[in-house]
């Protein structure tokens, strides 16, 4: 089910990209610090979208990794306490 949903979302994104590309054929001048370039508006929109997704994925991956590492450290810190409680419970019996 998840695989089908993923394929549908990818197809929808490609369809939207095609519509944006066909509706925005105007040329736009892009000025860099030392140069300039003329590109179709659809290409500029696509480049900005891809850069935004890449930066968002990088930031999300970084935050997710930090949280996973923090969770691992807390579980490791909690493990000796659990073992001590089990030992005390076994001694009482």
C-alpha positions in Angstrom: 0.0 0.0 0.0 2.8 2.4 0.9 4.6 1.6 -2.3 1.5 2.5 -4.4 1.1 5.8 -2.5 4.7 6.6 -3.1 4.4 6.0 -6.9 1.2 8.1 -7.0 2.9 11.0 -5.3 5.9 10.8 -7.6 3.6 10.7 -10.6 1.7 13.7 -9.3 4.9 15.7 -8.7 6.0 14.9 -12.3 2.6 16.0 -13.7 2.8 19.3 -11.7 6.4 19.8 -13.0 5.2 19.2 -16.6 2.3 21.7 -16.2 4.6 24.3 -14.7 7.1 23.8 -17.5 4.5 24.1 -20.2 2.8 27.2 -18.7 6.1 29.2 -18.1 8.1 29.3 -21.3 9.3 32.9 -20.6 13.0 33.6 -20.5 14.3 35.1 -17.2 17.7 36.7 -16.7 19.6 35.4 -13.7 22.4 37.6 -12.4 25.2 36.0 -10.4 28.0 37.8 -8.6 30.3 37.7 -11.6 28.1 36.5 -14.5 24.5 36.4 -15.8 22.5 33.8 -17.6 19.2 33.6 -19.4 17.0 30.6 -18.5 13.4 29.6 -19.0 11.3 30.3 -15.9 10.3 26.7 -15.5 14.0 25.7 -15.2 14.6 28.4 -12.5 11.5 27.2 -10.6 12.7 23.5 -10.9 16.2 24.4 -9.7 14.9 26.4 -6.7 12.5 23.5 -5.8 15.2 20.9 -6.0 17.6 23.0 -3.9 14.8 23.5 -1.3 14.1 19.8 -1.1 17.8 19.0 -0.8 18.4 21.6 2.0 15.2 20.4 3.8 16.3 16.8 3.6 19.8 17.7 4.9 18.4 19.7 7.9 15.9 17.0 8.7 18.5 14.2 8.5 20.8 16.2 10.8 18.1 16.8 13.4 16.9 13.2 13.2 20.4 11.9 13.7 20.9 14.1 16.7 17.6 12.8 18.2 18.5 9.2 17.5 21.9 9.7 19.1 20.3 11.3 22.2 17.8 8.5 22.4 20.6 5.9 22.2 22.5 7.6 25.0 19.5 7.9 27.3 18.6 4.2 26.7 22.2 3.2 27.5 22.1 5.3 30.7 18.8 3.7 31.7 19.9 0.1 31.1 22.0 -0.3 34.3 19.2 1.1 36.4 16.8 -1.5 34.9 19.3 -4.3 35.6 19.6 -3.2 39.2 15.9 -3.2 39.7 15.7 -6.7 38.3 18.4 -7.9 40.7 16.6 -6.3 43.7 13.3 -7.9 42.6 15.0 -11.3 42.3 16.6 -11.0 45.7 13.2 -10.3 47.3 11.7 -13.5 46.0 
